[in-house]
């Protein structure tokens, strides 16, 4: 839909936009990981590495970060982004081909006017772009946005609620990154103001990203009393469910007689509940600390 079509003359090493050099660097890392695991016959790990790159890195972040470029007026930037997307998709088809050959072969045929070869005969991807500086900066941006989103979710803050962000202890590199990526941070984390501070504001959620402390002021945004009651109720429900599932798994007759799939389902459910308990417990402690 963004006219990202195959360009036979595209040269990955000639890209200039940081976000494109980042995805090409991450592609190189993924290629190395998938190749290494296939050569060691660790096919499950190879498939998992492919999944992480395609779903988490390419779909979740790269395409999201490119929206302003695709919607903008810079024709040169848009053309480079389109060519990079098409190239990365071609390499994705190759990486996924050992695991889903028929689907990827069909996509390979349908996503270009003509191809020199069938996908099954195409060269395996080559890890040929390594831009650590670009990768470090975009991965820093992703970590910052992810931390802010996590706090917003934990504190039950409405998605449309705009908030402030105050940064404590940022060095020159971080300050430069904040300036360069201000628009992306505001759009992705729902922030309307970013400022530097000497100390963390009272009543703020604090996250460490790199050497800096990222503060999200919550006073006037969160009703701490109501949020405390909500989290306590949620935690009580989680503890009740943990007790129920643990009781099943602690019953020798259930474990011995139930189908293996049902036993595993309960084990997975218990692990999920335990992880959720930790998250909700941390959120509750945070609210309690704010009074």
N, C-alpha and C positions, 0 to 999 in steps of 0.2 A: 504493500500500500504506500510505501515511501519511495518506490521506484529504485529499490536497492537491487540492481541487476548485475549479473556476472560481467566482469570486465577483464578480458584476456590480457590486457596490458597493465593491469594493476600491479604495483610494486610495493609490498608491505613496508619495506625499509625506508621508503620515501615519504611516508605519512608524517604530517606535522602536528596535527591536533593531539593534545595530551591524552584525551579520552580514547582515541583510536590507538595510540601507541600503548596505552594501558591494556586494552583488550587483546592486542596482538601479543603482548608480553605474557598475559595470562593464558592465551592460546598456546604459546610455546611451552609454558609450564605444564599445561594439561596434556599436550602432546607427549612430552617426556614421561609424564606419570603413566599415561595409558600405554604407551609403547613398552615401558619397563615392566609393567605388570603383565602384559600379554606375553612378553618374552620369558617371563618367569612362570607362565601358566596360571597366574592369579587373575582369572577372568572376572571374578566377582569384584575385585578391587579395581580392575580396569573399567568395568561398567560403572561402578560408583564414581570414579574420577570423571568419566564422561558426563554422567548425570549432573554432578556438582557444577561443572563448567557450563554446560548448556542451560540448565534450569536456573541456578543461583547467580552465576556470573553474567552470562550473556543475556538471558531473558529478564531476570529480576533487576539487574543494575545497568548493564550497557545500554539496552534499548530505552530504559527510563532516562538515563543521562543524556541520550541523544535527542530527546523530544524538543528541547529548545533549538537545536541545530536544524532539525527537520521542519520546524515551524517558523524558523527565522528567515532573514532576507540575505544572508551571506551565501551566495551561490557556490563559491569555492569550497567553503567549509561543508556545505550540504553535499556537494559532489564527492568529496573525500569520504564523508561518513557513509554515503550510499555504497561506494566502492568497497569500503572496509567491511561493512555489514555483509555484502554479497560474498566477499572473500572468506570471512569467518564462517559463514553458513556452508560454503563449499567444503571447508576443512572439517566442519562439524559432521557433514554427511560422511566424510571419510572415516572419522573417528568412530562414528556409530555403526558403520557398515558391518563390522564383524558381528555385531549384536542384533541388528535389525536390517538385514540385507535387502529385503524386497521393498520396504518403505523408503529406504535411503536411495536405492537405485531409481525408484519412481521420482523422488524429489530432485535427484540429480538431473534427470531427463527434462523435468517440467520447469526448472528454474534457470534455463538458459536457452537462447534460440538454437544454439548448436554446441555440441561437445566433441572434443577430439577422440574421446574414448568412453567406454562404459565405466561406471564408477568402480566396478570390481577390478578393472585393469588400470585405474588411475594410480599415480604415485601416492604413497603414504605421506601424510603431512610432515613438514620439516619445521623444527623449532628454530626459526631464523630471525626473530625480533626479540631483543632483550633491552628494555629501557627501564632500569630499576628506579630511576628518579620519577618517571611518570607513574609506574606501578605503585611506588610508595605513597605518592600524593593522592591518587584516586582511592587506594585502599584505606588511607587515613580518612578521607571524606566518607567512605562507606561505613567505617567504624563509628565515626562521630554521629552520622545520621541514624545508624542502627541503635546506638546507645540512647539517643533522644527518643526515638520511636518506642523503644522498650519501656522507658520511664513513663511516657505518655500512656502506653497500654496498661502498665501496672497500676497507674494512678487513676485509670478510667477517665482520662481527659478526652473530650469529644474531638474527633478527627479534624473538624473545621475550626477548632479553637486556636487562634494565633497566640504565640508566646514569645517571651524574650529569652535571649541566651547571653550569659555573661561568662567570660573566659578569664581564669586566674592562672598566672604563672606561665603564660605562653612565651616561648622563645621567638627569635626572629623568623625562623623557618615556619613555625605554626602561624604567626601573625600574617606572613605572606600568603600562606595557604588559605587562611580565613578570608583574606581580601580577594584572592583569585577565584575562590569557590563560593563567595557569599550568596550569589543568586541561586546556586544549586542547593545550598544548605537551607536557605529560606523556603524554597519551593518544596523540597523533599521532607523537611522536618517540621514544616508549618511554623516558621519563625518570622517575626516581623522586625526584629531588632537584634543585632549582635554587637556587644560592647566588651571592652576590657575592664577588669576590676582587680583591685589589689587584694581583696579578701572575698570569700564566698558570701553572697547575700543571705541574710537570715531567712529561714524557711524555704530553702532551695534544695532540690535534688542535685546531688553531685556525682559526676562520672569522670573517671580519669581516662583521657585519650592522649596517648603519647606522654609527654612531660607535663601537659596542662590539665587543669581541672575545669571541666565543663559544667556550668551551673544553670539549672532551669528553675527560676523563681516560681514558687507555687502559691504564695499568698495571694488571695483574691481570685485564684483560679480553681483551687480545690477546697471543698468543704471537708476539712479534716475530720470532724466528728462523724459526718455521714459516711465518709470513705472508710474510717476505722470500723464502723458498725458493719459495713458491707463486706470488708475483708475478713472480719472475725466470723461472720456468717458463712462466707465461702470456705474459710479454713476449717470450720467445724464440719461442713459437708464433706470436704476432702478427707478429713480424719475418719469420718463415719464410713466412707467408701473404702478407705485403706483397711480398716478393721474387718469389713465384710469380705474383701478379696483375700486378705491375709488369712482369714478364717478358713476359706475354701482351700487355699494352698497348704494350710497346716493340717488339713484333714487327710489322713493317709488313704482312706477309702476313696475319696474324691480323686486324688492324684493317681491312684492305682486303677480305677475303673473308668474315669472320664476319657474320652478320645484325646489323643495327644494334642490335636489342634486346639481343643478347648482349654487344656491345661496351659499351653503356650499363650493363648489369648489372655488368660488371667494373669500370667506372669508379665506380659507386655503391659496390661492394664495397670498392674501394681507399680511397675517402673514409671509409667506415665504419671500416675497419681503422686508418687514420691517426688518426682521432678517438679510437678506443679505445686506441691506443698512447699518446697523450698522457695520458689518464686513468689508465691502469695505470702509466705512468712516474711521474706525480705521486704516486700511492699508494706506489710503491716508494721514492721519495725520502723520503717522509714516514716510512716504516718504518725506513729506514736512519738517519734523523736521530734516531730513538728508541733506536738501538743494537741 
